[in-house]
Structure formats: C-alpha cells, structure tokens
C-alpha cells in the first residue's frame, strides 16, 4: 500500500511510511482499552468489539476513495488497526491458555498460521486493485482501492455475528509467579521469596519509557508537519543548533525541537524511575523482566517486520541486478520496465543543474524551480558551486524530481504536468523520446475517440474493450525520465538499458515472500514442540541479522534471496515473543497482553527511519534498520531464562532468581 500512495499522491519513501504510522498507531491507542474490556467483559466481548471495529474501518474506505485525500486513507487504516488491536489483545492470550503451558508457543503459532493465507493473498489483491492500469498505462488504483476493504468489512461483520452466538468460555492462565496471591501463599515459591534484580528492572523500565518518548515525538512530528509549524520554530531551532553547525529549514527545525524535548524527558524519566524501581512490588507485572523485555522485543520485531514488508516492492523495483533486455516485449510490458528512479549518483554535474534552476535559465528550469518545495528551494539558494557538502541538495532534488517522474495525468492538473510541447520546444529531444511521445499522443487520441464512440453507441462495448486491451502499454514514467535527461543531458544521467520489474510484478513477488512466511510459521510451530521457544527465537533472530547484513552489502541476487529468507525466519517471532512475555502471569495476562500489543507501535516508528535511510542512500542500505532490531530480539531470546527465572515455558525453576 505504501508504494501505491507514493505513486498516487507523489510521496517520498519516508512520507509514505505515514501509512504504517497510522496503522500501528491504532495498536498503540487501543491496546489498553482492549485490555480493559477483555478483563471486564471476557474474551468473547473483546473479540466481537474488535471484529466490529475492523468492519467499520473497511467500510470507511468507500467514502475515503471519493475524498481521495491522504488523511482519509490514513484514518481508515487506523480504524482497521484499532479493531485488530482488540483481536490481538484478546485472542493471543486466549490461545496460550487452551492447553498445557509447554506448548503455548506452538498453539499460538499454529493459530496465527491462518493469517499467513491472508499475507499471501493480500499482495495479489494489491496487485490487482492498487496497481491496475488502463490501456494507456495510467493507474486505476485510486478507483478500485475501496473494493478489497469493503469485502473485508462484509466478511468480518459476518464473523462478528458468528461469535455473538458461539460459546466462548473464559479460561484463567497459570499463575506461576503467584502474582494474584497478595499474601504470598499458595504452592511453590511465592513472589516475596524471589530475588528481584532491581538494576535490570530499572534498565528495562527506562528502555520502555524511552520508546514511549519516541512514540510521542512521532505524534508531535506528524502534528507539527501537517500544520506547517516548522517555519515558526526556525528561529529557536537555529539558536540551539548553531554550535553543531546544522542548517535549519522548517522541516529540520521540528526535528531539533523534538530532539531537545526528548532529551529533557529522558533525563526526567531516568531520575524518576530510580525511585520507582526501588518501590515496585513483585505483584506488579513490570517487576517481571521477561514481560517488560517482551514489550521491547515485540516493539523491535514489528518495527523490523513492518519495514521489510512495507518496502519490499520498492526494493524489488530498484535494487536487483538488471534483467535481460529481451524480456521486455509488448506482451510483458505490464511486468517489466526500464528503471526510471533518479539517484544522487545520477547528478553528473550538480553545479550546472543548480545554476540552471536558480537562474530559471529556460522554461524547463523555471517550471522545475516552481515545482520544488520551500525547503528544497532554500537549499538551492544556499548552494554554492564547489561546496564540499552537496548531499542535502542532491538528496532533495532526487526526491522531488522522482515525484515528477511518477506523475499521473489523471491526478495532476494539466499545467503541473512535466511535459508541455511549448515548454520543451527549445530542448533537443532524443529519437527514443520523440517516438514514445508520438506513440503516447496517438494512443491517447485513439482512446478518446473509442470512448466517444462508445458514449455515442457507435461501437459496442466489447469492441472498445478489446482494442484498448491490445494497445501497447506505454510507461509514462519512462517518458518523464527521458525528458529530464534530454533537458539536462550533461547534468542528469539516464541508462535506458537497465531493466527491472514493474510495481505490479513486485506486488505479486511479495506473495512469494508471504508464502515463505507461512511455511516458516507452520514448520516453526513443529520445531517449538521439540525445542525451547526462547532458543528458536534467538536462532531465527541471528539468521535474520545475517540476512539483513547481506542485503545491506548489495551482493546481487544473493541479497535478493536473503530478503525472502528473512520472511521465513521472521515468521514465528511475533506469537512466540507474545507467549514468552505473558508466561506465568495468571489473571494479569490479559492486562500484560495489552502492553505487549502496544509494543506493536514499533511498526509506526522505524519504517519511517528505514524510509529516510533509503531516501538518503538506497533501499539496500535501509536494511540496516531491521538488522539492528533483530540484534535486540536475539538478546531477548538468549537472556530469557535469566529474565524469567525459568528454563523454558513449561515451568519456573524454584531455585532461579527473578
């Protein structure tokens, strides 16, 4: 869906990551209400509430498609996620208590294997509804986006009715730590008899608080950026950033002020938590390090998963080695295309390009200058030929020129389109560019004539559709990319021999990734019956660290294979971390599950960072972000026995400290 919004609304990678932010923020906002409802109304009430919310969110996409604004789509995503929060908070702990604790991780993995089918079919539906094109190669995604969501709304509403009449008994989880026993009685060692590692507890509490601070910073960033308040903060931010020599723009001013606020909040939290960690009781779930560690591990896992899932299409379109030119034919034009993305390395003469844009030396330069954002124009005004630091300007120009390359004539006003015959009249167009423009103009004219004949009932609908379907798909992205190269032949390089896959083909390849994910979850459930859950989590995390590092190194098709390998080894992490986190918490498991689900908000934060790294460098380098996340999960799996005082999920060691 991220790639769809990049194309339809002309967004950068980091801007499109707000889709993930809206989705995962639903988990953050609704997890505690879901836990409260599950505690008071039981599992059945929570499940029905979640299903109804998902249904409402799905139906919202019908008016959202007509509104055609980014905020409307984000609202629908957030409402759907809110409903999913209820389901995650209620159904996950319910699954773990439906049998022996030893096999809790196995049961929850098997249960969540069912959503693997959705992971497989989802990208296929996305390819059909999000990346569909008409005969002229223009996107029809915005017109059909609502269809799969409305279908989900209908199906989920039926499921809610089924659960309303179905018997769903309440079952209490095992209280291995005697948290529910206020007097410390009961069999085995009570909580007062266990040693609390208050230093470790303090560290985990501070880490969770730091994540919470980061979440609120993201929320304020979204608010300030949406309201355009950056310009009002430039003066204050400049005074703060001056010792560091930072260039302050309205966009960076927000970051500087939020960084200052986050630093102050961190210091205050570090001081406050010293007293909290000394007073905390063993009856409090936050005193149990395997639980607080699970909230962090889940945060990191979902951050890594969301980043890889979100940008797989971007990676497959831009990063794999070039395909043979012979693969591109009229029959395969919907699946393969010439790569058109502008990278910083394509600016062969940035000083000359900057000078032309600043001087508005020709109609094309004047148009491009007017199309740039205020921040980019400010960087352009400050740029001086021969400057040592060229990365900020090159990065900004690459991002905004790519938005022009991806223009859709149906979404952009005619005067804002890159190509205008009069504007490019002074540009010496290449033979290939002229040929594509002539073919596109002829095809557009023929299409308009066919539609006019259809409206006037001069031709039957079947004849019109048949001719439109046989027309050659012409890439408007390639036309725009060639126009920029022709306008600045010595400044902007373009290699039309590099062939890659299209967005539509990449979305279908994503289904293969989810097949790997589904297979990994099913086979992982079998392994969890034979091996300790924390060991499997640690092993799979270690393999993912290696896979992401190979992707980062850009080793050709080996890196591509490792992207899909990461899908397989991510598969069991979410449900297994969940089972490890609520282990032995008794009736508090419902409340604890709400906090672990809240950790899912990691999917809102780090994809934004991954997108920013990709914007600054490339998509392969962006995989450094999930790699760091998997290192954290590796540590949780390795140290879980010490955190929990248990050798495995099937019992608490009586002699173990906690």
C-alpha positions, 0 to 999 in steps of 0.5 A: 500500500505504501508504494501505491500512495507514493505513486498516487499522491507523489510521496517520498519513501519516508512520507509514505511510511505515514501509512504504517504510522497510522496503522500501528498507531491504532495498536498503540491507542487501543491496546489498553482499552482492549485490555480493559474490556477483555478483563471486564467483559471476557474474551468473547466481548473483546473479540466481537468489539474488535471484529466490529471495529475492523468492519467499520474501518473497511467500510470507511474506505468507500467514502475515503476513495471519493475524498481521495485525500491522504488523511482519509486513507490514513484514518481508515487504516487506523480504524482497521488497526484499532479493531485488530488491536482488540483481536490481538489483545484478546485472542493471543492470550486466549490461545496460550491458555487452551492447553498445557503451558509447554506448548503455548508457543506452538498453539499460538503459532499454529493459530496465527498460521491462518493469517499467513493465507491472508499475507499471501493473498493480500499482495495479489489483491494489491496487485490487482486493485492498487496497481491496475492500469488502463490501456494507456498505462495510467493507474486505476488504483485510486478507483478500485482501492475501496473494493478489497476493504469493503469485502473485508468489512462484509466478511468480518461483520459476518464473523462478528455475528458468528461469535455473538452466538458461539460459546466462548468460555473464559479460561484463567492462565497459570499463575506461576509467579503467584502474582494474584496471591497478595499474601504470598501463599499458595504452592511453590515459591511465592513472589516475596521469596524471589530475588528481584534484580532491581538494576535490570528492572530499572534498565528495562523500565527506562528502555520502555519509557524511552520508546514511549518518548519516541512514540510521542515525538512521532505524534508531535512530528506528524502534528507539527508537519501537517500544520506547517509549524516548522517555519515558526520554530526556525528561529529557536531551532537555529539558536540551539543548533548553531554550535553543531553547525546544522542548517535549519529549514522548517522541516529540520527545525521540528526535528531539533525541537523534538530532539531537545524535548526528548532529551529533557524527558529522558533525563526526567524519566531516568531520575524518576524511575530510580525511585520507582524501581526501588518501590515496585512490588513483585505483584506488579507485572513490570517487576517481571523482566521477561514481560517488560523485555517482551514489550521491547522485543515485540516493539523491535520485531514489528518495527523490523517486520513492518519495514521489510514488508512495507518496502519490499516492492520498492526494493524489488523495483530498484535494487536487483541486478538488471534483467535481460533486455529481451524480456521486455516485449509488448506482451510483458510490458505490464511486468517489466520496465526500464528503471526510471528512479533518479539517484544522487549518483545520477547528478553528473554535474550538480553545479550546472543543474543548480545554476540552471534552476536558480537562474530559471535559465529556460522554461524547463528550469523555471517550471522545475524551480516552481515545482520544488518545495520551500525547503528544497528551494532554500537549499538551492539558494544556499548552494554554492558551486564547489561546496564540499557538502552537496548531499542535502541538495542532491538528496532533495532534488532526487526526491522531488524530481522522482515525484515528477517522474511518477506523475499521473495525468489523471491526478495532476492538473494539466499545467503541473504536468512535466511535459508541455510541447511549448515548454520543451520546444527549445530542448533537443529531444532524443529519437527514443523520446520523440517516438514514445511521445508520438506513440503516447499522443496517438494512443491517447487520441485513439482512446478518446475517440473509442470512448466517444464512440462508445458514449455515442453507441457507435461501437459496442462495448466489447469492441472498445474493450478489446482494442484498448486491451491490445494497445501497447502499454506505454510507461509514462514514467519512462517518458518523464525520465527521458525528458529530464535527461534530454533537458539536462543531458550533461547534468542528469544521467539516464541508462535506458538499458537497465531493466527491472520489474514493474510495481505490479510484478513486485506486488505479486513477488511479495506473495512469494515472500508471504508464502515463505512466511507461512511455511516458516510459521507452520514448520516453526510451530513443529520445531517449538514442540521439540525445542525451547521457544526462547532458543528458536527465537534467538536462532531465527533472530541471528539468521535474520541479522545475517540476512539483513547484513547481506542485503545491506552489502548489495551482493546481487541476487544473493541479497535478493534471496536473503530478503525472502529468507528473512520472511521465513525466519521472521515468521514465528517471532511475533506469537512466540515473543507474545507467549514468552512475555505473558508466561506465568502471569495468571489473571494479569495476562490479559492486562500484560497482553495489552502492553505487549500489543502496544509494543506493536507501535514499533511498526509506526516508528522505524519504517519511517527511519528505514524510509529516510535511510533509503531516501538518503542512500538506497533501499539496500542500505535501509536494511540496516534498520531491521538488522539492528532490531533483530540484534535486540530480539536475539538478546531477548531470546538468549537472556530469557531464562535469566529474565524469567527465572525459568528454563523454558515455558513449561515451568519456573525453576524454584531455585532461579532468581527473578 
